[in-house]
Amino acid sequence: NFGAPMSFETILYRVDNGVAIVSLNRPAQMNAFNKKMFEELPRALDLANADDTVRSVIITGSGRAFCAGADLSMNKNPFDRGDNARAPRAPRDEGGRLTLAMYRFPKPLICAINGPCVGIGATLTLATDIRIAAQDAKVGFVFVRRGIVPEGCSSYFLPRLVGQGKAAEWVMTGRVFTAQEEANSGLFNHVVPAAEVMPKAMAIARDIADNCAPISVALSKAMLQYDGESPEFAHLVESKGIAFTGSQPDALEGVMSFKEKRKPHFSMKLSRDMPNYYPWWDRMDVNHSRL
């Protein structure tokens, strides 16, 4: 019964006709992250990745908030790493581990920002592919106001989404803004009234699930992420992709469904049909870096 929710403590997970919906579920704490949530969200992504019926994933928040950041009630200073802070190799940031898992997730990730979204709540959205926000959702990269620095790989993601100047303003001031104020910043794909956030996210997820070939979507996502930062490299990867996908049954189905004016029925699966040249990039081993 794919429609039934899976059992987690801090999140809700269910699948609705090809769309996995992952809800951060600590509404009394405005969905603030604790250790268990950092553990469970990657597990939910693993579930969605292993399920070939899941074609896209929506991440949202339960109740009135998306995510209020780290749970500051856990102890006096939840950011203190104790003696580990002075070790030659820094303990790895939990937010970064999470966003790396999200970035490497091969299926479309859609973020439905239904309310307040600050700290790790804001940085985790950067690793998703499409972001829909409520007009009045308050967003903030507030780290300097807590005496720490940005996490969750946000120093990489944020300037690439909104530009160096806008990222510098948000990060160096730590100010909180509404999604409507920054609707044209490049951070959000769509800014809509609060009641329309989930319907908009579901419409996009449903469009992908119903009309797009899963292998094509996964390869296209990776091509946007790992482009080699040159048009020549992009040309090489695109040529490889066209050569592979063009000879597969999903390409024939895409053409025939278009000609016959019907919905496509793509048969290829991520679990068995990805090409042998994927992945084409070298992944840094963060566990053995000297930093």
C-alpha positions as CSV (number, residue, x, y, z in Angstrom):
1,N,0.0,0.0,0.0
2,F,2.2,2.8,-1.3
3,G,-0.4,5.4,-0.1
4,A,0.1,4.5,3.6
5,P,2.6,6.7,5.6
6,M,5.9,5.1,6.5
7,S,6.9,5.1,10.1
8,F,9.3,7.9,11.2
9,E,9.5,10.0,14.4
10,T,10.2,13.4,13.0
11,I,8.9,13.3,9.4
12,L,5.9,12.0,7.5
13,Y,6.4,10.0,4.3
14,R,3.7,8.9,1.9
15,V,3.5,8.2,-1.8
16,D,0.6,9.6,-3.8
17,N,0.4,8.1,-7.3
18,G,4.0,8.5,-8.2
19,V,4.8,11.5,-6.0
20,A,6.5,11.0,-2.6
21,I,5.6,13.7,-0.1
22,V,8.0,14.2,2.8
23,S,6.8,16.5,5.6
24,L,9.0,17.7,8.3
25,N,6.9,16.8,11.3
26,R,7.7,18.6,14.5
27,P,5.0,21.3,14.3
28,A,5.1,22.3,18.0
29,Q,8.8,23.2,17.4
30,M,8.0,24.8,14.0
31,N,9.7,21.7,12.4
32,A,13.1,22.7,13.9
33,F,15.8,20.1,13.2
34,N,17.0,17.8,15.9
35,K,19.4,14.9,15.6
36,K,16.7,12.4,14.7
37,M,15.4,14.6,11.8
38,F,18.9,14.8,10.4
39,E,18.9,11.0,10.4
40,E,15.4,10.4,9.0
41,L,15.3,12.8,6.1
42,P,18.1,11.0,4.2
43,R,16.4,7.7,5.0
44,A,13.2,9.0,3.4
45,L,15.2,9.9,0.3
46,D,16.7,6.4,0.2
47,L,13.1,5.0,0.3
48,A,12.0,7.2,-2.6
49,N,15.1,6.4,-4.6
50,A,14.6,2.7,-4.2
51,D,11.0,2.9,-5.3
52,D,10.7,3.0,-9.1
53,T,7.1,4.1,-8.8
54,V,8.2,7.3,-7.3
55,R,9.0,9.8,-10.0
56,S,9.4,13.0,-8.0
57,V,9.6,14.1,-4.4
58,I,8.0,17.1,-2.5
59,I,9.5,18.3,0.7
60,T,7.3,20.5,2.9
61,G,6.5,21.3,6.6
62,S,3.7,20.2,8.8
63,G,1.6,22.9,10.4
64,R,2.3,26.6,9.9
65,A,6.1,26.4,9.4
66,F,8.4,24.9,6.9
67,C,11.4,24.8,9.2
68,A,12.6,27.1,11.9
69,G,16.2,25.9,11.7
70,A,18.1,24.0,14.3
71,D,16.3,23.2,17.6
72,L,18.0,25.7,19.9
73,S,16.2,24.2,22.9
74,M,18.3,21.0,22.7
75,N,21.0,22.3,25.0
76,K,22.7,25.6,26.0
77,N,24.7,25.8,22.8
78,P,23.7,23.2,20.2
79,F,26.5,24.4,17.8
80,D,29.3,23.5,20.3
81,R,31.3,20.5,19.1
82,G,33.4,20.3,22.3
83,D,36.9,18.9,22.0
84,N,36.1,17.8,18.4
85,A,36.2,21.4,17.3
86,R,40.0,21.5,17.9
87,A,40.7,18.2,16.0
88,P,42.9,18.5,12.9
89,R,39.9,17.4,10.7
90,A,36.7,19.2,11.6
91,P,33.6,17.2,12.5
92,R,31.3,17.2,9.4
93,D,28.4,19.6,9.5
94,E,25.1,17.7,9.7
95,G,23.4,20.2,7.4
96,G,26.1,19.6,4.8
97,R,25.7,15.9,5.0
98,L,22.0,16.3,4.4
99,T,22.2,18.7,1.5
100,L,24.9,16.6,-0.2
101,A,22.5,13.6,0.0
102,M,19.7,15.8,-1.4
103,Y,22.0,17.2,-4.2
104,R,23.0,13.6,-5.2
105,F,19.4,12.4,-5.2
106,P,18.7,11.5,-8.9
107,K,15.0,12.3,-9.0
108,P,13.4,15.8,-9.0
109,L,13.2,17.4,-5.6
110,I,10.5,20.0,-5.2
111,C,10.4,22.2,-2.1
112,A,7.0,23.5,-0.9
113,I,7.9,26.3,1.5
114,N,4.6,26.7,3.3
115,G,5.8,29.0,6.1
116,P,8.8,30.3,8.1
117,C,12.1,29.0,6.7
118,V,15.3,30.0,8.4
119,G,18.8,28.5,9.2
120,I,19.0,24.9,8.0
121,G,15.4,25.3,6.9
122,A,16.6,27.8,4.3
123,T,19.8,26.1,3.4
124,L,18.3,22.7,2.7
125,T,16.0,24.3,0.1
126,L,19.0,25.3,-2.0
127,A,19.8,21.6,-2.7
128,T,16.3,21.1,-4.2
129,D,15.5,21.5,-7.9
130,I,12.4,23.6,-7.7
131,R,11.2,25.9,-4.9
132,I,7.6,27.1,-4.4
133,A,7.1,29.6,-1.6
134,A,4.2,31.1,0.2
135,Q,4.1,34.9,-0.3
136,D,4.3,35.6,3.4
137,A,6.9,32.9,4.2
138,K,9.7,34.4,6.2
139,V,13.1,33.3,5.0
140,G,16.5,34.0,6.5
141,F,20.1,32.9,6.4
142,V,20.6,34.0,10.0
143,F,23.9,32.4,10.9
144,V,25.9,35.5,11.6
145,R,23.2,36.6,14.0
146,R,23.8,33.4,16.0
147,G,27.6,33.8,16.0
148,I,28.3,31.0,13.5
149,V,28.8,30.7,9.7
150,P,26.5,29.3,6.9
151,E,26.3,25.6,6.6
152,G,24.5,23.0,4.4
153,C,26.9,23.8,1.5
154,S,25.0,27.1,1.2
155,S,28.2,29.1,0.4
156,Y,28.3,27.0,-2.8
157,F,24.6,26.9,-3.7
158,L,23.3,30.3,-2.8
159,P,25.6,32.5,-5.0
160,R,24.9,30.2,-7.9
161,L,21.2,30.7,-7.5
162,V,20.9,34.5,-6.7
163,G,24.3,35.9,-7.6
164,Q,27.3,36.9,-5.5
165,G,25.9,40.4,-4.5
166,K,22.5,39.2,-3.3
167,A,24.0,36.2,-1.5
168,A,26.5,38.5,0.3
169,E,23.7,40.8,1.4
170,W,21.6,38.0,2.8
171,V,24.5,36.1,4.5
172,M,26.4,39.1,5.9
173,T,23.3,40.7,7.4
174,G,21.4,37.6,8.3
175,R,18.2,39.6,7.7
176,V,14.9,37.9,7.5
177,F,12.7,38.7,4.4
178,T,9.4,37.5,3.0
179,A,9.3,35.4,-0.2
180,Q,7.2,38.1,-1.8
181,E,9.9,40.7,-1.1
182,E,12.5,38.6,-3.0
183,A,10.2,36.9,-5.5
184,N,12.5,37.9,-8.4
185,S,15.8,37.0,-6.7
186,G,16.2,33.7,-8.4
187,L,15.7,31.7,-5.2
188,F,12.1,30.8,-5.9
189,N,10.5,29.3,-9.0
190,H,7.1,30.4,-7.9
191,V,5.8,32.7,-5.1
192,V,2.1,32.1,-4.5
193,P,-0.6,32.6,-1.8
194,A,-0.1,30.1,1.1
195,A,-3.1,28.0,0.1
196,E,-1.7,27.4,-3.3
197,V,1.8,26.2,-2.3
198,M,1.1,22.5,-2.2
199,P,-1.3,22.5,-5.2
200,K,1.4,24.2,-7.2
201,A,4.1,21.7,-6.0
202,M,1.8,18.8,-6.8
203,A,0.9,20.1,-10.2
204,I,4.6,20.3,-11.1
205,A,5.4,16.9,-9.6
206,R,2.3,15.3,-11.3
207,D,3.4,16.8,-14.7
208,I,6.8,15.1,-14.3
209,A,5.4,11.8,-13.1
210,D,2.8,11.6,-15.9
211,N,4.7,13.0,-18.9
212,C,8.4,12.6,-18.5
213,A,10.8,9.6,-19.0
214,P,12.5,8.9,-15.6
215,I,15.9,8.0,-17.1
216,S,15.8,11.2,-19.2
217,V,14.8,13.3,-16.2
218,A,17.6,11.8,-14.0
219,L,20.3,12.3,-16.7
220,S,19.0,15.9,-17.5
221,K,19.2,16.8,-13.8
222,A,22.8,15.5,-13.5
223,M,23.8,17.3,-16.7
224,L,22.6,20.6,-15.1
225,Q,24.5,19.8,-11.9
226,Y,27.8,18.4,-13.3
227,D,28.4,20.4,-16.5
228,G,32.2,20.7,-16.2
229,E,31.8,24.5,-16.3
230,S,32.5,24.7,-20.1
231,P,30.4,24.5,-23.2
232,E,32.8,22.0,-24.7
233,F,32.4,19.6,-21.7
234,A,28.6,20.1,-21.8
235,H,28.7,19.2,-25.5
236,L,30.5,16.0,-24.8
237,V,28.1,14.9,-22.1
238,E,25.0,15.9,-24.1
239,S,26.3,13.9,-27.1
240,K,26.8,10.9,-25.0
241,G,23.3,11.3,-23.6
242,I,21.6,11.7,-26.9
243,A,23.4,8.7,-28.3
244,F,22.3,6.6,-25.3
245,T,18.7,7.8,-24.8
246,G,17.9,8.0,-28.6
247,S,18.5,4.3,-29.0
248,Q,16.3,3.3,-26.0
249,P,12.6,2.2,-25.9
250,D,11.6,5.3,-24.0
251,A,12.6,7.5,-27.0
252,L,10.5,5.5,-29.3
253,E,7.6,5.7,-26.9
254,G,8.1,9.5,-26.6
255,V,7.9,9.9,-30.3
256,M,5.0,7.5,-30.8
257,S,2.9,9.0,-28.0
258,F,3.4,12.4,-29.5
259,K,2.4,11.3,-32.9
260,E,-0.6,9.4,-31.6
261,K,-1.7,12.3,-29.3
262,R,-1.8,10.2,-26.1
263,K,0.0,10.0,-22.8
264,P,3.3,8.2,-22.9
265,H,3.9,4.9,-21.0
266,F,7.7,4.9,-20.3
267,S,9.0,1.5,-19.3
268,M,12.6,2.2,-18.4
269,K,13.6,2.2,-14.7
270,L,16.3,4.0,-12.7
271,S,17.0,0.8,-10.7
272,R,18.1,-1.1,-13.8
273,D,18.4,1.1,-16.9
274,M,20.8,3.9,-16.2
275,P,23.7,4.0,-18.7
276,N,27.2,2.7,-17.8
277,Y,28.8,6.1,-18.3
278,Y,26.7,7.5,-15.3
279,P,28.1,9.1,-13.2
280,W,30.6,10.9,-15.4
281,W,32.0,13.1,-12.6
282,D,34.5,12.4,-9.8
283,R,32.9,12.9,-6.4
284,M,35.1,14.4,-3.6
285,D,35.5,12.1,-0.6
286,V,34.6,14.5,2.2
287,N,35.3,11.9,4.9
288,H,39.0,11.9,4.1
289,S,39.8,15.5,3.3
290,R,42.4,17.2,5.4
291,L,40.0,20.1,6.3
